[in-house]
Amino acid sequence: MNPVPGPQDRRRQSGRATEIVARKAARFIAREAGSDSLITVIRAETRAHGEHVLIFVSVFPVEKARAALAYLERQRGAFSDYLKEHSHLRLPRVDFLLNNGEQSGGPGGN
């Protein structure tokens, strides 16, 4: 008989789901983004009990960061479709944020 999952088990499952979303985001970006800039997924964080995932990206050159984030925001629906097709996760709301080390300025970046 399987016991009811405890908080530690739920955290582990949430962490695994977050890793999957980050990995799928990296594949999606590599496949779909143009060659004007290099967009790299740095990490992902889950919020609101797995209902919301923040995907932190680095953009090079930094001057292209604003355009890259705008592109990712426009592609959010396509990424959700990609996740639906390539994973068996309950789909969270996804947001992309800039994380260029010292350049990070929150949503939208600098």
CYANA upper distance limits for C-alpha pairs under 8 A (distance plus 0.5 A):
  5 PRO  CA      9 ASP  CA      6.17
  5 PRO  CA     10 ARG  CA      7.12
  6 GLY  CA     10 ARG  CA      6.85
  7 PRO  CA     11 ARG  CA      6.64
  8 GLN  CA     12 ARG  CA      6.70
  9 ASP  CA     13 GLN  CA      6.71
 10 ARG  CA     14 SER  CA      6.53
 11 ARG  CA     15 GLY  CA      6.49
 12 ARG  CA     16 ARG  CA      6.67
 13 GLN  CA     17 ALA  CA      6.63
 14 SER  CA     18 THR  CA      6.61
 14 SER  CA     46 THR  CA      7.98
 14 SER  CA     50 GLY  CA      7.02
 15 GLY  CA     19 GLU  CA      6.74
 15 GLY  CA     46 THR  CA      8.37
 16 ARG  CA     20 ILE  CA      6.77
 17 ALA  CA     21 VAL  CA      6.74
 17 ALA  CA     89 LEU  CA      7.69
 18 THR  CA     22 ALA  CA      6.71
 18 THR  CA     44 ALA  CA      6.69
 18 THR  CA     45 GLU  CA      7.07
 18 THR  CA     46 THR  CA      6.87
 18 THR  CA     53 VAL  CA      7.77
 19 GLU  CA     23 ARG  CA      6.64
 19 GLU  CA     44 ALA  CA      7.56
 20 ILE  CA     24 LYS  CA      6.55
 21 VAL  CA     25 ALA  CA      6.48
 21 VAL  CA     44 ALA  CA      8.10
 21 VAL  CA     83 LEU  CA      8.06
 22 ALA  CA     26 ALA  CA      6.74
 22 ALA  CA     41 VAL  CA      7.35
 22 ALA  CA     43 ARG  CA      6.93
 22 ALA  CA     44 ALA  CA      6.15
 22 ALA  CA     55 ILE  CA      7.18
 23 ARG  CA     27 ARG  CA      6.91
 24 LYS  CA     28 PHE  CA      6.54
 24 LYS  CA     83 LEU  CA      7.45
 24 LYS  CA     86 HIS  CA      8.42
 25 ALA  CA     29 ILE  CA      6.51
 25 ALA  CA     41 VAL  CA      7.70
 25 ALA  CA     55 ILE  CA      8.45
 25 ALA  CA     79 PHE  CA      7.85
 26 ALA  CA     30 ALA  CA      6.59
 26 ALA  CA     40 THR  CA      7.33
 26 ALA  CA     41 VAL  CA      6.08
 27 ARG  CA     31 ARG  CA      6.64
 28 PHE  CA     32 GLU  CA      6.43
 28 PHE  CA     79 PHE  CA      7.42
 28 PHE  CA     82 TYR  CA      7.98
 29 ILE  CA     33 ALA  CA      5.76
 29 ILE  CA     39 ILE  CA      7.72
 30 ALA  CA     39 ILE  CA      8.34
 33 ALA  CA     39 ILE  CA      8.45
 36 ASP  CA     64 LYS  CA      8.23
 37 SER  CA     59 VAL  CA      7.11
 37 SER  CA     60 PHE  CA      6.07
 37 SER  CA     61 PRO  CA      6.64
 37 SER  CA     64 LYS  CA      6.87
 37 SER  CA     68 ALA  CA      7.95
 38 LEU  CA     58 SER  CA      8.44
 38 LEU  CA     59 VAL  CA      6.09
 38 LEU  CA     60 PHE  CA      5.59
 38 LEU  CA     61 PRO  CA      7.70
 39 ILE  CA     57 VAL  CA      6.92
 39 ILE  CA     58 SER  CA      6.21
 39 ILE  CA     59 VAL  CA      5.17
 39 ILE  CA     60 PHE  CA      7.20
 39 ILE  CA     68 ALA  CA      7.95
 40 THR  CA     57 VAL  CA      5.82
 40 THR  CA     58 SER  CA      5.61
 40 THR  CA     59 VAL  CA      6.99
 41 VAL  CA     55 ILE  CA      7.49
 41 VAL  CA     56 PHE  CA      6.48
 41 VAL  CA     57 VAL  CA      4.89
 41 VAL  CA     58 SER  CA      6.95
 42 ILE  CA     55 ILE  CA      8.18
 42 ILE  CA     56 PHE  CA      6.00
 42 ILE  CA     57 VAL  CA      5.73
 42 ILE  CA     58 SER  CA      7.02
 42 ILE  CA     99 ASN  CA      7.90
 43 ARG  CA     55 ILE  CA      6.61
 43 ARG  CA     56 PHE  CA      5.89
 43 ARG  CA     57 VAL  CA      7.79
 44 ALA  CA     53 VAL  CA      7.12
 44 ALA  CA     54 LEU  CA      5.96
 44 ALA  CA     55 ILE  CA      4.89
 44 ALA  CA     56 PHE  CA      6.40
 45 GLU  CA     53 VAL  CA      6.11
 45 GLU  CA     54 LEU  CA      5.69
 45 GLU  CA     55 ILE  CA      7.15
 46 THR  CA     50 GLY  CA      5.88
 46 THR  CA     51 GLU  CA      8.00
 46 THR  CA     52 HIS  CA      6.37
 46 THR  CA     53 VAL  CA      5.03
 46 THR  CA     54 LEU  CA      6.91
 47 ARG  CA     51 GLU  CA      6.98
 47 ARG  CA     52 HIS  CA      5.54
 47 ARG  CA     53 VAL  CA      6.49
 47 ARG  CA     54 LEU  CA      8.11
 48 ALA  CA     52 HIS  CA      6.43
 50 GLY  CA     92 PRO  CA      7.02
 51 GLU  CA     91 LEU  CA      8.15
 51 GLU  CA     92 PRO  CA      5.16
 51 GLU  CA     93 ARG  CA      6.64
 52 HIS  CA     92 PRO  CA      5.57
 52 HIS  CA     93 ARG  CA      5.12
 52 HIS  CA     94 VAL  CA      6.38
 52 HIS  CA     95 ASP  CA      8.30
 53 VAL  CA     92 PRO  CA      6.81
 53 VAL  CA     93 ARG  CA      6.64
 53 VAL  CA     94 VAL  CA      5.40
 53 VAL  CA     95 ASP  CA      6.94
 54 LEU  CA     94 VAL  CA      6.43
 54 LEU  CA     95 ASP  CA      5.51
 54 LEU  CA     96 PHE  CA      6.40
 54 LEU  CA     97 LEU  CA      7.37
 55 ILE  CA     94 VAL  CA      7.63
 55 ILE  CA     95 ASP  CA      6.60
 55 ILE  CA     96 PHE  CA      5.29
 55 ILE  CA     97 LEU  CA      6.60
 56 PHE  CA     96 PHE  CA      6.36
 56 PHE  CA     97 LEU  CA      5.30
 56 PHE  CA     98 LEU  CA      6.11
 56 PHE  CA     99 ASN  CA      6.11
 57 VAL  CA     96 PHE  CA      7.46
 57 VAL  CA     97 LEU  CA      6.63
 57 VAL  CA     98 LEU  CA      5.62
 57 VAL  CA     99 ASN  CA      5.93
 57 VAL  CA    100 ASN  CA      7.86
 58 SER  CA     65 ALA  CA      8.48
 58 SER  CA     98 LEU  CA      6.42
 58 SER  CA     99 ASN  CA      5.71
 58 SER  CA    100 ASN  CA      5.35
 59 VAL  CA     64 LYS  CA      7.44
 59 VAL  CA     65 ALA  CA      5.86
 59 VAL  CA     68 ALA  CA      7.75
 59 VAL  CA     98 LEU  CA      7.99
 59 VAL  CA    100 ASN  CA      7.17
 60 PHE  CA     64 LYS  CA      7.34
 60 PHE  CA     65 ALA  CA      7.67
 61 PRO  CA     65 ALA  CA      7.73
 62 VAL  CA    100 ASN  CA      8.22
 64 LYS  CA     68 ALA  CA      6.58
 65 ALA  CA     69 LEU  CA      6.61
 65 ALA  CA     98 LEU  CA      7.97
 65 ALA  CA    109 GLY  CA      7.94
 65 ALA  CA    110 ASN  CA      8.20
 66 ARG  CA     70 ALA  CA      6.71
 66 ARG  CA    108 GLY  CA      6.97
 66 ARG  CA    109 GLY  CA      7.62
 66 ARG  CA    110 ASN  CA      7.96
 67 ALA  CA     71 TYR  CA      6.64
 68 ALA  CA     72 LEU  CA      6.74
 69 LEU  CA     73 GLU  CA      6.66
 69 LEU  CA     96 PHE  CA      7.39
 69 LEU  CA     97 LEU  CA      7.73
 69 LEU  CA     98 LEU  CA      7.85
 69 LEU  CA    108 GLY  CA      7.23
 70 ALA  CA     74 ARG  CA      6.78
 71 TYR  CA     75 GLN  CA      6.74
 72 LEU  CA     76 ARG  CA      6.72
 72 LEU  CA     96 PHE  CA      7.25
 73 GLU  CA     95 ASP  CA      7.83
 73 GLU  CA     96 PHE  CA      7.45
 75 GLN  CA     79 PHE  CA      6.58
 76 ARG  CA     80 SER  CA      6.70
 76 ARG  CA     94 VAL  CA      7.57
 76 ARG  CA     95 ASP  CA      8.17
 77 GLY  CA     81 ASP  CA      6.81
 78 ALA  CA     82 TYR  CA      6.68
 79 PHE  CA     83 LEU  CA      6.61
 80 SER  CA     84 LYS  CA      6.61
 80 SER  CA     91 LEU  CA      7.68
 80 SER  CA     94 VAL  CA      8.46
 81 ASP  CA     85 GLU  CA      6.72
 82 TYR  CA     86 HIS  CA      6.50
 83 LEU  CA     87 SER  CA      6.02
 83 LEU  CA     89 LEU  CA      8.33
 83 LEU  CA     91 LEU  CA      7.94
 84 LYS  CA     88 HIS  CA      7.42
 84 LYS  CA     89 LEU  CA      7.86
 84 LYS  CA     91 LEU  CA      7.53
 96 PHE  CA    107 PRO  CA      8.40
 97 LEU  CA    106 GLY  CA      7.30
 97 LEU  CA    107 PRO  CA      5.77
 97 LEU  CA    108 GLY  CA      7.00
 97 LEU  CA    109 GLY  CA      7.81
 98 LEU  CA    104 SER  CA      6.42
 98 LEU  CA    105 GLY  CA      7.99
 98 LEU  CA    106 GLY  CA      7.28
 98 LEU  CA    107 PRO  CA      7.12
 98 LEU  CA    108 GLY  CA      6.97
 98 LEU  CA    109 GLY  CA      5.86
 99 ASN  CA    103 GLN  CA      7.59
 99 ASN  CA    104 SER  CA      5.42
 99 ASN  CA    105 GLY  CA      8.46
 99 ASN  CA    106 GLY  CA      8.45
 99 ASN  CA    109 GLY  CA      8.11
100 ASN  CA    104 SER  CA      5.78
103 GLN  CA    109 GLY  CA      7.57
103 GLN  CA    110 ASN  CA      6.77
104 SER  CA    109 GLY  CA      5.79
104 SER  CA    110 ASN  CA      7.08
105 GLY  CA    109 GLY  CA      4.81
105 GLY  CA    110 ASN  CA      6.16
